[in-house]
């Protein structure tokens, strides 16, 4: 556990509350505030923090995920309104180019001030070390307020960031403010390092005449490592050759409690199990499929979804607890029978 503001820890909802605080101070909604002070002054007519605005557009990108054999499918929809200031903006490359012009011009757009230059600069300078140098010849990496910060061989500052939903959206932006140079890349596919490779290759070519490395191979390898590290230890798509039978399904049914995620309701209907969790206003129900013994599988959802995960019920009748391995990466995924 680190001291407050002493280190880098990524948090979309931390940014969400920051943006909401600004909107509350202006006595308006974040969506309206962003439109008034940013999108409208920059002529960003295709940009919004409302998912409903995105859905209304006739020309919009549909997110895709790989399904094997080089094929992709538009399988999911992602409404990220709940984290609007951090990860729900819809836009276009043309609109974002105007936003980059604002960044490069120290808060001005077409000669008119939009953002206080000192406030904008505060967001561009390091506030935490995100990647300490591994040896004397290496450079440390830093994090500003929403930007990765680095320095090249000439000491020029570079600002960059990428964003991604595993459900099918990957984006990247990179800037060399001292050179008045910036690029943004948007895709409608699951993150595989493609926009990062494009931005890195562009900056490499501008500075050195040509890319110094095969950036797509490099970034794809990095993202594959991330993907592999987040996969469940058990491949629930491959059933055991001789799975142990489940107990009567009523043994697993019931209400379970978790102080972090809230209650979990496991129900039996027509010889099948399902579990329901989430806020009362919009709970999510997951069908459970028997895997082996007291273990069932379910399809993960959300921006970090990674396929089938396990619901591991503790032995006993009725089952005293269930551990959801997808939600247990930091040890918080065990639900105890109420």
DOBATI-599860 format. One line per 10 residues: number of its first residue (from 0); for each residue x, z, y negated of N, C-alpha, C. Coordinates in steps of 0.05 Angstrom, whole numbers, plus 5000, padded with zeros to 4 digits. Layout:
N
NUM	X/Z/Y/X/Z/Y/X/Z/Y  ...
This chain:
338
0	5017/5000/5024/5000/5000/5000/5018/5000/4975  5013/4981/4957/5029/4979/4933/5015/4993/4909  5030/5000/4890/5019/5011/4865/5004/4989/4850  4984/4998/4835/4967/4979/4820/4983/4962/4802  4980/4936/4804/4994/4916/4788/5024/4915/4792  5034/4927/4814/5062/4928/4819/5071/4905/4836  5053/4890/4849/5060/4869/4867/5038/4848/4867  5043/4827/4882/5025/4804/4884/5007/4808/4908  4981/4808/4904/4961/4808/4925/4938/4790/4917  4933/4769/4933/4913/4749/4926/4885/4760/4929
10	4868/4756/4909/4841/4766/4910/4823/4749/4893  4806/4732/4906/4786/4717/4891/4767/4735/4877  4759/4756/4890/4738/4773/4878/4749/4791/4856  4775/4795/4856/4788/4808/4833/4784/4791/4808  4789/4765/4811/4785/4747/4788/4755/4744/4782  4738/4746/4802/4710/4745/4797/4701/4767/4778  4710/4791/4783/4702/4814/4767/4715/4812/4739  4739/4801/4737/4750/4796/4711/4734/4777/4694  4726/4755/4706/4709/4736/4692/4682/4747/4685  4671/4763/4703/4645/4775/4698/4646/4795/4675
20	4669/4809/4673/4672/4828/4651/4672/4814/4624  4685/4790/4623/4686/4775/4598/4657/4765/4591  4643/4757/4611/4615/4747/4606/4597/4770/4597  4601/4794/4610/4585/4817/4602/4590/4824/4573  4616/4823/4565/4623/4829/4537/4610/4810/4518  4606/4785/4526/4593/4765/4508/4563/4765/4512  4553/4783/4530/4524/4785/4535/4512/4758/4544  4526/4746/4563/4516/4721/4575/4526/4719/4604  4519/4698/4617/4528/4695/4645/4555/4680/4645  4570/4684/4666/4596/4670/4668/4592/4640/4667
30	4572/4630/4681/4568/4601/4682/4562/4589/4654  4546/4604/4638/4540/4595/4611/4564/4597/4593  4579/4619/4596/4603/4624/4579/4623/4602/4584  4629/4595/4609/4648/4574/4615/4640/4547/4603  4614/4541/4605/4604/4516/4594/4608/4515/4564  4602/4538/4551/4603/4539/4522/4631/4538/4511  4649/4554/4522/4676/4557/4510/4697/4538/4522  4691/4526/4545/4712/4510/4558/4702/4481/4564  4682/4479/4580/4674/4452/4589/4664/4434/4566  4646/4445/4549/4635/4429/4528/4656/4421/4507
40	4673/4439/4497/4694/4431/4478/4713/4410/4489  4718/4410/4515/4736/4391/4527/4722/4366/4538  4697/4364/4534/4682/4341/4544/4681/4339/4574  4682/4362/4588/4682/4363/4617/4653/4363/4627  4641/4340/4625/4612/4337/4631/4606/4337/4660  4626/4334/4677/4622/4335/4706/4630/4361/4719  4634/4382/4703/4643/4407/4712/4622/4429/4710  4621/4447/4729/4602/4469/4729/4611/4491/4748  4602/4515/4742/4606/4537/4761/4581/4543/4777  4561/4525/4775/4536/4529/4790/4536/4509/4814
50	4532/4520/4837/4530/4502/4861/4506/4484/4859  4484/4493/4846/4460/4477/4843/4466/4452/4826  4484/4455/4806/4492/4431/4790/4507/4411/4807  4524/4421/4824/4539/4403/4842/4521/4388/4861  4501/4402/4872/4483/4390/4891/4465/4368/4877  4461/4371/4851/4444/4352/4837/4458/4325/4832  4484/4325/4834/4499/4301/4826/4497/4280/4848  4491/4256/4839/4488/4233/4858/4516/4226/4870  4537/4229/4853/4564/4222/4862/4579/4248/4866  4580/4258/4890/4594/4283/4896/4608/4281/4923
60	4630/4296/4926/4645/4296/4950/4633/4315/4971  4631/4306/4995/4621/4323/5017/4645/4332/5033  4646/4358/5038/4670/4370/5050/4671/4363/5080  4695/4358/5090/4700/4349/5118/4720/4367/5132  4717/4368/5158/4736/4383/5175/4745/4365/5198  4769/4368/5208/4778/4353/5231/4764/4363/5257  4756/4344/5274/4743/4352/5299/4758/4341/5324  4783/4333/5320/4799/4323/5342/4800/4293/5344  4821/4283/5356/4825/4254/5360/4826/4239/5334  4836/4252/5313/4838/4239/5287/4812/4235/5272
70	4790/4247/5282/4764/4244/5270/4757/4268/5252  4741/4262/5232/4732/4283/5213/4702/4283/5211  4690/4306/5206/4661/4307/5203/4653/4324/5179  4631/4317/5166/4620/4333/5145/4602/4354/5159  4613/4376/5165/4599/4396/5182/4588/4420/5167  4599/4426/5143/4592/4450/5130/4583/4445/5101  4569/4465/5090/4564/4467/5061/4575/4493/5052  4586/4494/5028/4597/4519/5018/4587/4525/4990  4569/4546/4989/4559/4555/4963/4576/4580/4956  4594/4576/4936/4612/4598/4928/4604/4611/4902
80	4579/4610/4896/4570/4622/4870/4577/4651/4868  4579/4665/4890/4584/4694/4889/4612/4700/4878  4630/4680/4879/4657/4684/4868/4663/4663/4847  4642/4658/4830/4643/4636/4811/4668/4635/4793  4677/4656/4780/4700/4653/4763/4726/4646/4778  4727/4651/4804/4751/4646/4819/4751/4621/4836  4729/4615/4849/4731/4593/4869/4706/4576/4872  4689/4573/4852/4665/4558/4856/4662/4534/4837  4681/4529/4821/4678/4507/4802/4678/4480/4816  4659/4463/4808/4659/4435/4816/4667/4419/4792
90	4683/4398/4797/4694/4382/4775/4702/4355/4785  4716/4340/4768/4727/4314/4775/4756/4313/4765  4771/4294/4776/4798/4290/4767/4799/4284/4737  4780/4267/4728/4779/4260/4699/4775/4285/4682  4756/4302/4690/4751/4327/4675/4776/4346/4675  4787/4349/4699/4810/4367/4701/4834/4357/4686  4836/4331/4682/4858/4321/4666/4855/4331/4637  4831/4335/4627/4827/4346/4600/4835/4375/4600  4829/4389/4621/4837/4418/4623/4868/4420/4623  4881/4401/4637/4910/4402/4637/4922/4395/4609
100	4909/4378/4595/4918/4372/4568/4916/4397/4551  4895/4413/4555/4892/4438/4541/4915/4457/4547  4922/4459/4573/4944/4476/4582/4971/4467/4569  4976/4442/4569/5001/4431/4559/5003/4433/4529  4980/4434/4515/4980/4435/4486/4977/4463/4475  4983/4483/4491/4982/4511/4483/4955/4520/4472  4934/4510/4486/4907/4519/4479/4893/4501/4460  4904/4479/4452/4891/4460/4434/4882/4435/4449  4861/4422/4439/4852/4397/4451/4845/4378/4429  4859/4355/4430/4856/4334/4409/4860/4346/4381
110	4880/4364/4380/4887/4376/4354/4871/4399/4345  4850/4407/4361/4833/4429/4353/4838/4453/4371  4841/4477/4359/4846/4501/4375/4822/4508/4392  4826/4514/4418/4805/4522/4436/4810/4550/4447  4835/4555/4454/4844/4581/4465/4867/4591/4449  4867/4617/4444/4889/4630/4429/4915/4624/4444  4935/4612/4431/4960/4605/4444/4974/4629/4458  4974/4652/4444/4987/4675/4456/4973/4684/4482  4947/4683/4482/4932/4691/4506/4937/4672/4529  4938/4646/4522/4943/4626/4543/4972/4629/4554
120	4991/4634/4537/5019/4637/4545/5022/4662/4564  5006/4682/4558/5007/4706/4575/5000/4699/4604  4982/4679/4607/4974/4671/4634/4995/4654/4648  5016/4645/4633/5036/4627/4644/5062/4641/4651  5066/4666/4644/5091/4680/4648/5089/4698/4673  5111/4703/4687/5111/4719/4711/5101/4747/4705  5084/4757/4724/5075/4785/4723/5082/4800/4748  5088/4785/4769/5096/4798/4794/5113/4779/4810  5130/4790/4827/5147/4774/4845/5131/4769/4870  5125/4743/4875/5109/4736/4898/5127/4728/4922
130	5151/4719/4916/5170/4711/4938/5198/4718/4930  5208/4742/4937/5235/4750/4930/5255/4731/4943  5277/4725/4929/5298/4708/4940/5309/4719/4965  5313/4702/4985/5323/4711/5011/5353/4713/5013  5367/4699/4994/5396/4701/4994/5406/4694/4965  5431/4698/4959/5441/4695/4931/5437/4666/4921  5436/4646/4938/5433/4619/4929/5403/4611/4924  5385/4628/4933/5357/4621/4931/5345/4632/4905  5322/4621/4898/5307/4631/4874/5283/4647/4883  5277/4667/4867/5252/4682/4872/5229/4666/4861
140	5206/4671/4872/5181/4659/4863/5164/4681/4850  5149/4673/4830/5134/4692/4814/5104/4684/4813  5088/4704/4806/5059/4699/4801/5052/4707/4773  5038/4690/4759/5028/4696/4733/4999/4705/4735  4982/4697/4716/4954/4703/4718/4939/4678/4728  4940/4674/4754/4927/4651/4766/4946/4627/4770  4972/4630/4764/4991/4609/4768/5015/4619/4784  5025/4601/4802/5051/4606/4814/5072/4596/4793  5093/4612/4789/5113/4605/4769/5140/4602/4783  5154/4580/4777/5181/4576/4787/5198/4563/4766
150	5224/4560/4773/5243/4548/4754/5260/4528/4770  5265/4505/4758/5281/4484/4772/5310/4486/4765  5326/4466/4774/5355/4467/4770/5363/4468/4741  5347/4458/4724/5353/4457/4695/5341/4482/4680  5329/4500/4696/5317/4523/4684/5290/4518/4672  5278/4495/4678/5251/4489/4667/5230/4503/4683  5210/4514/4669/5189/4528/4682/5169/4508/4695  5160/4515/4719/5140/4499/4732/5117/4517/4739  5093/4507/4735/5068/4522/4742/5052/4506/4762  5042/4520/4782/5027/4506/4803/5008/4525/4816
160	4989/4513/4830/4971/4528/4848/4956/4508/4865  4949/4518/4888/4931/4502/4905/4908/4520/4913  4886/4507/4920/4862/4522/4929/4850/4508/4953  4837/4524/4970/4827/4512/4994/4805/4528/5007  4786/4515/5018/4766/4526/5036/4770/4513/5063  4773/4530/5084/4776/4518/5111/4751/4502/5119  4729/4506/5105/4705/4490/5111/4707/4462/5102  4729/4455/5087/4733/4427/5080/4739/4419/5052  4755/4435/5038/4763/4428/5011/4791/4438/5006  4808/4420/4996/4836/4427/4989/4843/4414/4963
170	4855/4429/4945/4862/4418/4919/4890/4429/4911  4903/4416/4892/4928/4426/4882/4933/4416/4853  4947/4432/4838/4954/4425/4810/4983/4434/4805  4997/4419/4789/5025/4425/4783/5031/4416/4755  5047/4433/4741/5054/4426/4713/5084/4432/4707  5096/4415/4691/5121/4420/4678/5116/4421/4648  5108/4444/4637/5100/4445/4609/5121/4435/4590  5146/4440/4595/5167/4431/4577/5170/4401/4575  5160/4387/4596/5161/4358/4597/5134/4346/4591  5114/4363/4584/5087/4354/4579/5076/4337/4602
180	5081/4347/4626/5074/4332/4650/5057/4349/4669  5036/4338/4679/5018/4352/4697/5004/4333/4716  4996/4343/4739/4981/4327/4759/4962/4345/4773  4938/4335/4779/4919/4349/4795/4910/4330/4818  4906/4341/4842/4897/4326/4865/4874/4340/4878  4852/4326/4882/4829/4337/4895/4824/4322/4921  4816/4337/4942/4809/4324/4968/4782/4336/4977  4770/4323/4996/4746/4333/5009/4751/4338/5038  4774/4349/5045/4782/4355/5072/4794/4382/5075  4793/4392/5099/4805/4418/5105/4834/4419/5097
190	4844/4441/5087/4872/4443/5078/4892/4437/5101  4908/4416/5096/4929/4408/5115/4955/4401/5100  4956/4409/5075/4981/4404/5059/4981/4377/5045  4959/4362/5045/4959/4336/5033/4961/4337/5002  4944/4351/4988/4946/4351/4959/4973/4364/4949  4983/4384/4964/5008/4396/4957/5031/4376/4960  5029/4359/4981/5050/4338/4985/5049/4318/4963  5025/4311/4954/5023/4291/4932/5035/4302/4906  5028/4326/4899/5038/4338/4874/5068/4342/4875  5078/4351/4898/5107/4356/4901/5122/4329/4900
200	5111/4309/4914/5124/4283/4914/5125/4270/4887  5103/4273/4872/5102/4263/4845/5123/4276/4827  5124/4302/4827/5143/4317/4810/5171/4310/4818  5176/4307/4844/5202/4301/4854/5211/4273/4844  5192/4254/4846/5199/4227/4837/5204/4225/4807  5188/4240/4792/5192/4240/4763/5219/4251/4755  5227/4273/4769/5252/4286/4761/5277/4273/4773  5274/4262/4797/5297/4252/4812/5296/4223/4819  5275/4209/4812/5274/4181/4817/5260/4174/4843  5259/4193/4862/5246/4189/4888/5243/4216/4901
210	5223/4218/4919/5221/4244/4934/5246/4250/4950  5255/4275/4948/5279/4283/4962/5274/4289/4992  5249/4295/4999/5242/4301/5027/5216/4287/5033  5209/4287/5059/5183/4277/5067/5164/4300/5063  5151/4301/5040/5135/4324/5032/5111/4328/5050  5098/4307/5059/5074/4310/5075/5081/4323/5102  5103/4315/5114/5112/4327/5139/5118/4357/5135  5131/4363/5112/5139/4390/5106/5114/4408/5101  5096/4399/5083/5073/4415/5077/5054/4417/5100  5051/4396/5116/5033/4397/5139/5043/4418/5159
220	5070/4419/5162/5081/4439/5180/5076/4467/5171  5078/4472/5145/5072/4498/5133/5043/4506/5138  5025/4488/5133/4997/4494/5136/4990/4498/5166  5003/4483/5183/4998/4487/5212/5007/4514/5221  5029/4524/5210/5038/4551/5216/5018/4572/5207  5007/4568/5183/4987/4586/5173/4962/4586/5191  4954/4561/5198/4930/4559/5215/4934/4572/5242  4958/4568/5254/4963/4580/5280/4964/4610/5278  4975/4621/5256/4977/4650/5253/4950/4663/5250  4930/4648/5241/4904/4659/5236/4884/4655/5260
230	4893/4639/5280/4876/4634/5302/4873/4659/5320  4850/4663/5332/4846/4686/5350/4867/4684/5373  4875/4707/5383/4895/4708/5405/4883/4697/5430  4856/4698/5432/4843/4687/5455/4828/4661/5448  4831/4641/5464/4816/4615/5460/4789/4618/5473  4769/4625/5457/4743/4630/5468/4728/4605/5476  4740/4582/5469/4727/4557/5478/4734/4550/5507  4753/4564/5519/4761/4560/5547/4752/4584/5563  4730/4581/5577/4719/4603/5593/4738/4609/5617  4740/4634/5625/4755/4641/5649/4744/4626/5673
240	4762/4622/5693/4753/4608/5717/4732/4624/5732  4735/4650/5732/4715/4667/5746/4709/4691/5727  4692/4686/5707/4686/4708/5688/4671/4731/5701  4677/4755/5693/4662/4778/5702/4635/4778/5690  4614/4786/5705/4587/4785/5694/4583/4805/5672  4564/4799/5654/4557/4818/5633/4539/4839/5644  4537/4862/5630/4517/4882/5637/4490/4872/5628  4468/4886/5636/4442/4878/5625/4444/4877/5595  4432/4857/5583/4436/4852/5554/4426/4875/5537  4407/4891/5547/4397/4913/5532/4419/4934/5527
250	4440/4934/5544/4462/4953/5540/4476/4948/5513  4476/4923/5504/4491/4916/5480/4474/4917/5455  4447/4915/5459/4429/4914/5436/4429/4941/5421  4425/4939/5395/4424/4964/5379/4436/4960/5352  4437/4981/5336/4448/4980/5309/4475/4994/5309  4494/4981/5297/4522/4991/5295/4529/4994/5266  4547/5013/5260/4554/5019/5232/4584/5014/5228  4590/5005/5204/4618/5001/5195/4619/5007/5165  4637/5025/5158/4638/5034/5130/4647/5013/5111  4660/4992/5121/4670/4970/5104/4651/4947/5103
260	4642/4937/5126/4625/4914/5127/4595/4920/5127  4588/4945/5131/4560/4953/5132/4549/4951/5160  4522/4953/5163/4510/4953/5190/4511/4926/5204  4510/4928/5230/4509/4905/5248/4486/4909/5267  4468/4890/5268/4445/4892/5287/4449/4872/5309  4449/4882/5334/4451/4865/5357/4423/4865/5371  4412/4841/5375/4385/4839/5386/4386/4821/5411  4366/4826/5429/4362/4810/5453/4336/4796/5451  4336/4770/5456/4311/4755/5456/4313/4731/5475  4294/4729/5493/4293/4707/5513/4319/4705/5528
270	4330/4728/5536/4354/4728/5553/4379/4721/5538  4379/4722/5511/4403/4716/5496/4408/4738/5475  4433/4741/5467/4440/4761/5447/4447/4747/5421  4442/4761/5399/4450/4752/5372/4457/4776/5356  4474/4773/5336/4481/4795/5318/4476/4786/5290  4466/4805/5274/4460/4800/5246/4475/4820/5228  4487/4809/5207/4502/4826/5189/4501/4814/5161  4509/4830/5141/4509/4820/5114/4488/4833/5097  4487/4826/5071/4468/4839/5053/4439/4835/5060  4422/4854/5054/4394/4853/5061/4381/4828/5049
280	4390/4820/5025/4377/4797/5012/4384/4770/5026  4406/4769/5040/4414/4744/5053/4431/4749/5078  4421/4762/5098/4437/4767/5122/4443/4742/5138  4464/4743/5154/4472/4721/5171/4469/4729/5200  4457/4711/5216/4453/4716/5245/4472/4698/5260  4487/4710/5279/4506/4695/5296/4496/4696/5325  4490/4674/5337/4484/4674/5366/4509/4683/5382  4506/4699/5402/4528/4708/5419/4527/4694/5446  4550/4684/5454/4552/4670/5480/4570/4686/5498  4562/4691/5523/4578/4707/5541/4604/4693/5547
290	4626/4709/5547/4652/4698/5553/4663/4710/5578  4665/4737/5579/4677/4750/5603/4671/4780/5601  4658/4791/5622/4652/4819/5622/4635/4827/5598  4646/4847/5583/4632/4857/5559/4640/4842/5534  4652/4818/5537/4661/4803/5514/4644/4778/5510  4635/4774/5485/4619/4751/5478/4634/4736/5455  4626/4711/5450/4638/4696/5429/4617/4688/5408  4627/4682/5384/4609/4673/5363/4624/4654/5344  4610/4637/5331/4622/4617/5313/4627/4630/5285  4652/4630/5276/4658/4642/5250/4648/4624/5227
300	4643/4637/5205/4634/4623/5181/4651/4631/5157  4647/4618/5134/4660/4625/5110/4685/4608/5105  4698/4613/5082/4720/4596/5074/4744/4598/5092  4746/4620/5108/4768/4624/5126/4760/4621/5155  4738/4607/5160/4728/4604/5187/4749/4589/5204  4752/4598/5229/4772/4585/5247/4761/4582/5275  4736/4575/5278/4725/4569/5304/4712/4593/5317  4714/4595/5344/4702/4616/5359/4718/4642/5357  4705/4664/5354/4717/4691/5354/4703/4708/5374  4714/4732/5378/4703/4749/5399/4688/4774/5389
310	4667/4780/5403/4653/4806/5399/4658/4822/5425  4675/4842/5423/4684/4857/5446/4670/4884/5447  4651/4886/5464/4636/4911/5467/4651/4931/5484  4651/4956/5476/4664/4977/5491/4647/4983/5516  4660/4990/5538/4646/4995/5563/4628/5020/5560  4606/5019/5574/4588/5041/5573/4559/5031/5570  4541/5049/5575/4513/5041/5572/4497/5063/5559  4487/5059/5535/4491/5035/5519/4520/5033/5508  4528/5008/5500/4555/5004/5490/4559/5021/5465  4580/5038/5465/4585/5056/5442/4595/5041/5417
320	4607/5018/5420/4619/5004/5397/4623/4975/5403  4628/4959/5383/4636/4931/5386/4657/4924/5366  4677/4910/5374/4698/4901/5356/4697/4871/5352  4695/4863/5327/4694/4834/5320/4722/4826/5312  4737/4812/5329/4765/4807/5323/4770/4790/5298  4751/4773/5290/4754/4757/5266/4755/4775/5241  4740/4797/5242/4739/4816/5220/4758/4840/5223  4776/4838/5243/4792/4861/5250/4822/4857/5244  4828/4838/5226/4856/4832/5220/4871/4855/5207  4856/4872/5193/4868/4896/5181/4857/4921/5193
330	4846/4919/5217/4837/4943/5231/4810/4953/5222  4794/4937/5209/4768/4946/5199/4745/4933/5214  4750/4921/5236/4729/4905/5249/4714/4919/5272  4716/4945/5275/4701/4959/5296/4675/4971/5284  4653/4965/5298/4627/4975/5290/4618/4996/5311  4610/5019/5302/4603/5041/5321/4572/5044/5322  4562/5048/5346/4533/5050/5349/4522/5073/5332  4501/5067/5318/4489/5088/5301/4473/5107/5318
